[in-house]
Each structure stands twice: as structure tokens, then as C-alpha cells.
């Protein structure tokens, strides 16, 4: 599968500060003209706020393990308790950071919990309960309002092993082919490709972040030019992207 004509990424301004119960899809449709084949990329933070995935540290009671790890890492034990509650396993704890595998299957720092761009001090955002379901719901509502065939990505910033800096990836996806499998095809010299698997959803997520200003309240952008990857059905979602543990050479 290939695209032609290039990619365009457009930030969407004029969106509100989302609060629990808000419709992200309705706000996007009011702020932007959605075209056939668009991929709407939405920051996890906006989705988490709208879904009420917020916790106040004053309401968190840290357990013994959270207190132990917090002392080792010089962290707030209430934050550590939230990290543990969102994690299936702790893979590494050092340099002030907990690397965990979340209940969703993501390997990331601090189970993806985040205190930036919160409405008040002491409030923490958790990842959506089911980011793929979030993407499906937003996509369904946008399609109902516009009649357009679109894709939706819920994105978040993840660090990368062996490389500095964060990169936006897809933690939720609907209506977009998340992976384009080139294995079995031939390269330009006629050799059979044995490992090439294009991370379409992650690459779209990364592109979407290049036009967003994290300090100006621009949590949504539209990626255009990915029409060949936009599907009629919701598809397998971003759950198809994490590498199976049996294939992970580094854990």
C-alpha cells in the first residue's frame, strides 16, 4: 500500500479546555472541516480529561510498595501508587523513573501518568481505560456528524530506548491500518523483504505532533494524504502494534 501526492498536517485551533463529560468529537466538528480520508490525531490528554481519567493526589493513599519505591526514587509516593495501579508489571525502577508495562500492554515511563497541562495543582491524568475504544467512539461520532470516512488516532509521547527525546505514538486507533506489512514483497533489486512492517499509525501520530504547540492548547491535528490506509471498518486498533513478549529480545 502506498500514498501519492504527499502528506499535509493541519493543527486544529479553537478547541476548549476539555472536562469530564465533554464530547471531543463534537468539539472537533465545530472547530474543523473534516474531509473524506482525513486522519484525526488527538492528544491522549484531551481524551483522558473528557473521559474523567483524572485523579487528585490528595485522594490517593500509597501502599507499602509505593512507599518503598518512592523512597528509592525520591518520588511522591502518591504518584508512585497511581503508577502501580495502572501497571501490569514494573520492568525497571531507577534514575527517578519507573518503566512499566501498563495494563494496555504499553512499555513506557511511569505508566503514562502525567501532571502537565492539568486544570489545578495536584491533579494527575491517567491514560484512557481503553484507548482503542476511545478512538472508535470518537470516530463513530465524527462520521455520524459529517458522513465522512475517516481515521482517528489517540496519541501520546513516549520515550525511546537508546535515543534521546520523546516521540508521539498511537496508543489508540480506529479506521486506520496500524501496520502495513511489506514482508514477502520485493525490494527495488528483486530481493524478498523479510522484516519490513511499516508503523503507519505511529508515523501519523509523530507527524501530527510536529504542528501542535503543547503550551497553547492545540491537542488535535488532522493528517491528510493517508487515504489508502483509511478503512471502512474500525480495524484492529493500536492493540496490534506492541511487540509480543515472546518476540521481545530486550526484556
MARTI-799103 format. One line per field, with one value per residue (C-alpha): x, y, z; chain; residue in one letter. Coordinates in pm, 1 decimal. Layout:
<nodes>
east = X,...
north = Y,...
up = Z,...
cadena = A,...
residuo = A,...
</nodes>
This chain:
<nodes>
east = 0.0,140.0,27.1,62.4,63.9,230.5,114.9,-38.9,-68.9,-305.4,-339.6,-693.8,-733.8,-1031.4,-1085.4,-1198.1,-1022.4,-1181.7,-1353.5,-1519.0,-1828.4,-1732.0,-1766.8,-1427.6,-1585.8,-1844.8,-1576.3,-1360.1,-1652.2,-1729.2,-1367.5,-1264.9,-1395.4,-1340.2,-1270.4,-1303.0,-993.2,-871.5,-693.8,-781.2,-498.7,-599.2,-372.8,-426.8,-453.5,-765.0,-926.6,-836.2,-981.8,-1307.7,-1335.4,-1271.6,-946.5,-816.4,-705.5,-628.1,-321.3,-499.8,-736.6,-456.0,-333.3,4.2,60.9,379.6,530.0,460.6,625.7,929.8,977.4,910.6,1187.3,1428.3,1341.6,1279.8,925.2,589.2,453.7,102.4,221.1,400.4,79.6,-105.1,172.3,149.8,-229.1,-202.9,73.5,75.1,447.8,737.5,1029.4,1283.7,1299.0,1595.5,1705.4,1376.4,1172.1,954.6,949.1,637.0,418.2,72.3,-248.2,-290.1,43.4,243.8,600.7,661.3,777.4,551.4,261.7,186.7,54.3,113.2,68.2,135.4,-140.4,-376.4,-651.2,-516.8,-215.4,-214.4,-431.1,-288.6,-410.2,-413.4,-418.6,-766.2,-909.9,-921.8,-761.9,-882.3,-1239.6,-1191.1,-1077.2,-1370.8,-1622.3,-1481.7,-1463.9,-1823.8,-1949.7,-1746.9,-1872.3,-2231.3,-2190.9,-2001.8,-2075.4,-1702.0,-1487.2,-1204.3,-944.4,-884.5,-565.7,-523.8,-161.3,83.8,450.8,675.5,1047.5,1260.5,1527.6,1876.6,1756.9,1705.4,1376.7,1016.5,812.1,436.8,293.3,-55.7,-196.9,-545.4,-656.0,-973.9,-1041.3,-671.3,-443.2,-199.5,68.6,146.6,306.1,563.7,700.2,703.1,721.2,1027.9,1264.7,1395.1,1654.6,1402.6,1505.2,1225.7,1160.2,1155.6,1109.7,961.2,647.7,558.6,420.7,159.2,-34.9,279.3,422.0,96.0,95.7,452.3,369.5,65.6,275.6,504.0,231.2,98.1,214.9,197.8,172.2,-107.2,-393.4,-379.3,-447.7,-581.1,-442.3,-550.3,-317.9,-419.7,-288.6,-325.5,-644.1,-517.0,-472.6,-813.3,-1055.6,-1432.1,-1429.5,-1258.6,-981.6,-760.7,-663.8,-334.6,-351.5,-195.4,126.3,300.5,556.0,453.4,660.1,777.5,944.1,1092.6,1470.7,1530.1,1313.5
north = 0.0,343.3,704.5,959.9,1337.7,1394.0,1440.4,1753.3,1808.4,2079.0,2190.3,2249.9,2565.2,2698.6,2388.6,2418.6,2302.0,1959.1,1849.4,1523.3,1454.5,1674.4,1538.9,1553.9,1463.3,1742.6,1999.6,1883.3,1901.8,2257.1,2368.3,2197.8,2098.1,1722.8,1581.5,1228.8,1026.8,1256.7,1108.7,1297.8,1277.0,1361.1,1403.2,1144.3,1426.7,1568.2,1223.9,1146.7,1477.4,1423.4,1067.1,1173.5,980.3,1230.8,1169.3,1414.5,1322.8,1416.6,1124.0,867.1,652.2,493.5,131.0,-23.1,-99.7,254.2,397.1,173.1,263.9,632.8,637.5,472.2,706.0,1027.1,1044.9,1140.3,807.4,903.1,933.3,600.5,441.1,564.0,427.7,87.1,84.1,139.0,-118.1,-490.5,-511.4,-291.7,-353.5,-104.7,145.4,381.5,739.7,864.2,676.7,367.3,181.5,-31.9,-241.0,-91.9,-289.7,-198.9,-363.6,-42.4,-26.8,330.6,560.9,597.0,404.4,710.8,918.5,1290.0,1610.5,1861.0,2089.7,1998.6,2236.4,2252.0,2158.3,1800.6,1657.3,1369.6,1237.3,862.6,701.6,625.8,299.5,159.0,395.0,187.7,209.0,584.4,613.7,404.8,616.1,946.3,815.1,693.4,1031.5,1228.0,1000.8,1044.3,1421.9,1454.7,1145.3,1118.3,805.6,897.8,753.0,852.4,818.7,878.7,981.9,1007.9,1098.8,803.3,794.2,566.8,321.7,425.3,760.9,1098.2,1283.9,1181.1,1082.0,1076.6,729.9,586.1,435.5,414.8,382.1,330.4,335.6,330.4,42.2,49.5,-161.3,-201.4,-542.2,-547.8,-889.9,-1113.0,-823.1,-747.9,-455.5,-249.0,-517.6,-800.2,-937.0,-1060.0,-843.3,-1048.0,-797.7,-471.1,-373.6,-5.5,153.1,367.2,475.6,565.5,761.7,952.9,1024.1,1154.6,1377.8,1516.7,1636.5,1849.5,2112.8,2109.5,2352.8,2180.0,2515.6,2670.3,2426.7,2261.1,1894.5,1794.2,1793.9,1642.7,1433.2,1434.8,1217.1,880.0,786.4,443.1,347.2,472.7,183.1,143.9,-64.4,24.2,-231.5,-396.8,-72.6,19.9,-301.9,-463.9,-261.7,-363.4,-635.0,-969.1,-1056.8,-1378.9,-1166.5,-908.3,-952.5,-680.6,-778.5
up = 0.0,-89.0,-75.6,-353.1,-354.3,-18.1,338.5,490.9,865.6,992.1,1356.3,1481.4,1687.2,1878.9,2090.0,2452.8,2766.1,2788.6,3109.0,3216.1,3009.1,2713.3,2359.4,2191.5,1857.4,1874.7,1957.8,1666.4,1423.9,1537.5,1502.3,1177.6,838.3,815.5,469.5,332.6,419.4,696.3,995.5,1312.9,1569.0,1925.4,2226.2,2497.9,2749.7,2581.0,2572.0,2932.9,3051.6,2861.7,2993.6,3352.1,3380.7,3636.5,3992.8,4272.1,4472.0,4794.8,4731.2,4689.7,4978.3,4895.2,4990.1,5126.2,4782.7,4660.2,4969.6,4926.4,4559.9,4627.1,4887.4,4642.9,4357.8,4555.3,4419.9,4566.3,4698.5,4587.5,4227.6,4259.1,4388.2,4079.1,3856.1,4020.8,3994.7,3618.7,3564.1,3496.4,3575.4,3683.8,3448.1,3582.9,3869.5,3872.7,3799.6,3938.9,3676.3,3679.5,3347.6,3348.3,3125.8,3153.2,3168.7,2799.3,2713.8,2659.3,2788.7,2897.9,3175.3,3479.8,3321.3,3109.4,3400.5,3356.1,3556.3,3277.1,3144.6,3426.3,3544.7,3902.2,4110.2,4235.5,3957.1,3753.9,3417.7,3359.9,3017.8,2882.9,3014.5,2659.5,2403.6,2106.6,2234.5,2278.8,1915.8,1794.9,1984.2,1859.9,1504.5,1515.7,1633.3,1378.3,1099.7,1218.6,1217.8,887.5,680.2,607.1,611.7,844.7,1075.8,1438.1,1640.8,2012.9,2059.7,2346.9,2389.3,2467.2,2529.0,2314.5,2423.8,2308.2,2168.8,2334.9,2311.1,2308.1,2004.3,1967.0,1905.3,1857.8,2176.7,2025.0,1664.2,1461.9,1090.4,1003.0,907.7,1202.8,1032.5,662.5,614.5,334.3,420.6,115.4,-128.1,-335.7,-294.7,-588.3,-664.0,-657.4,-317.5,-93.4,213.1,531.2,813.8,682.7,873.3,839.1,1158.6,981.6,1290.2,1485.9,1194.0,1154.4,1527.6,1512.5,1215.4,1394.2,1687.2,1470.0,1424.6,1780.3,2045.3,2382.3,2561.4,2353.3,2392.9,2049.4,2124.6,1782.1,1431.0,1101.7,886.5,519.9,239.1,412.1,229.5,115.8,480.8,597.8,629.7,631.3,948.1,1275.5,1224.7,1488.3,1659.6,1819.3,2019.1,1710.2,1747.0,2074.0,2013.7,2166.8,2472.0,2304.0,2033.8,2271.9,2283.2,2542.6,2840.3
cadena = A,A,A,A,A,A,A,A,A,A,A,A,A,A,A,A,A,A,A,A,A,A,A,A,A,A,A,A,A,A,A,A,A,A,A,A,A,A,A,A,A,A,A,A,A,A,A,A,A,A,A,A,A,A,A,A,A,A,A,A,A,A,A,A,A,A,A,A,A,A,A,A,A,A,A,A,A,A,A,A,A,A,A,A,A,A,A,A,A,A,A,A,A,A,A,A,A,A,A,A,A,A,A,A,A,A,A,A,A,A,A,A,A,A,A,A,A,A,A,A,A,A,A,A,A,A,A,A,A,A,A,A,A,A,A,A,A,A,A,A,A,A,A,A,A,A,A,A,A,A,A,A,A,A,A,A,A,A,A,A,A,A,A,A,A,A,A,A,A,A,A,A,A,A,A,A,A,A,A,A,A,A,A,A,A,A,A,A,A,A,A,A,A,A,A,A,A,A,A,A,A,A,A,A,A,A,A,A,A,A,A,A,A,A,A,A,A,A,A,A,A,A,A,A,A,A,A,A,A,A,A,A,A,A,A,A,A,A,A,A,A,A,A,A,A,A,A,A,A,A,A
residuo = X,X,X,X,X,X,X,X,X,X,X,X,X,X,X,X,X,X,X,X,X,X,X,X,X,X,X,X,X,X,X,X,X,X,X,X,X,X,X,X,X,X,X,X,X,X,X,X,X,X,X,X,X,X,X,X,X,X,X,X,X,X,X,X,X,X,X,X,X,X,X,X,X,X,X,X,X,X,X,X,X,X,X,X,X,X,X,X,X,X,X,X,X,X,X,X,X,X,X,X,X,X,X,X,X,X,X,X,X,X,X,X,X,X,X,X,X,X,X,X,X,X,X,X,X,X,X,X,X,X,X,X,X,X,X,X,X,X,X,X,X,X,X,X,X,X,X,X,X,X,X,X,X,X,X,X,X,X,X,X,X,X,X,X,X,X,X,X,X,X,X,X,X,X,X,X,X,X,X,X,X,X,X,X,X,X,X,X,X,X,X,X,X,X,X,X,X,X,X,X,X,X,X,X,X,X,X,X,X,X,X,X,X,X,X,X,X,X,X,X,X,X,X,X,X,X,X,X,X,X,X,X,X,X,X,X,X,X,X,X,X,X,X,X,X,X,X,X,X,X,X
</nodes>
